[in-house]
Amino acid sequence: MTLQQLLVGQTGSIKALTDNAHFNDRLKALGVKKNNLVEIIRQAKFNGPFHLKIGTTEFMLRSDIAAQIHIEIVDQKIA
């Protein structure tokens, strides 16, 4: 499953990043690394960006990038 498919309030473990090595370096600087837990705080309307939390870091990520990041659900909680 991809990060884009995760619902608000759910937590997932990152299993694979995008195919773009340069962009993956930027993601890793934000804490988006394999096996890190990511939580969806909210998503903007009309397939807009995701507000994510990894550890104590919160940031926004475009929906098309979220669709390229593979995760495994850890928590089924829905806000």
C-alpha positions in Angstrom: 0.0 0.0 0.0 1.2 3.6 -0.5 1.3 6.5 1.8 -1.4 8.2 -0.3 -3.8 5.4 0.7 -3.3 5.8 4.4 -6.2 7.5 6.2 -6.1 10.4 8.5 -5.1 9.3 12.0 -3.5 6.1 10.8 0.2 5.2 11.3 2.3 3.3 8.9 5.9 2.0 8.7 7.8 3.2 5.6 9.0 0.2 3.5 10.2 1.9 0.3 10.8 5.4 -1.0 10.4 6.9 -4.5 12.5 5.9 -7.6 14.1 9.3 -7.7 17.4 9.1 -5.7 17.8 12.9 -5.6 14.3 13.4 -4.2 14.9 10.5 -1.7 17.8 12.4 -0.2 15.5 15.4 0.4 12.9 13.1 2.0 15.6 11.4 4.2 16.6 14.9 5.5 13.0 15.2 6.8 13.1 11.8 8.5 11.3 9.9 5.7 13.5 6.7 6.0 12.8 3.0 5.8 11.1 1.6 8.9 10.3 5.0 10.4 6.7 5.5 11.5 4.6 8.1 9.7 1.3 9.4 10.8 -1.3 11.2 8.6 -2.5 14.3 10.5 -4.7 15.6 7.7 -5.1 15.9 4.0 -6.1 19.0 2.0 -9.3 18.8 -0.1 -9.3 17.9 -3.8 -6.4 15.5 -3.6 -4.2 18.2 -2.0 -1.0 17.7 0.0 -0.8 15.5 3.2 0.2 16.9 6.6 2.5 14.2 8.0 4.2 13.6 11.3 7.4 11.5 11.7 8.7 11.6 15.3 8.5 15.3 16.3 8.8 16.6 12.7 5.6 17.7 10.9 5.7 18.6 7.2 3.5 18.7 4.1 4.0 16.3 1.2 2.4 16.4 -2.2 -0.1 13.7 -3.0 1.8 12.5 -6.1 4.9 11.9 -4.0 2.9 10.2 -1.3 1.6 7.8 -4.0 5.2 6.6 -4.6 6.1 5.8 -1.0 5.2 2.3 0.1 4.2 1.6 3.6 2.7 -1.0 5.9 -0.1 -0.1 8.3 0.9 -0.2 11.9 -2.2 1.4 13.6 -5.8 1.1 12.4 -7.0 4.1 14.5 -9.1 6.6 12.5 -9.5 10.2 13.7 
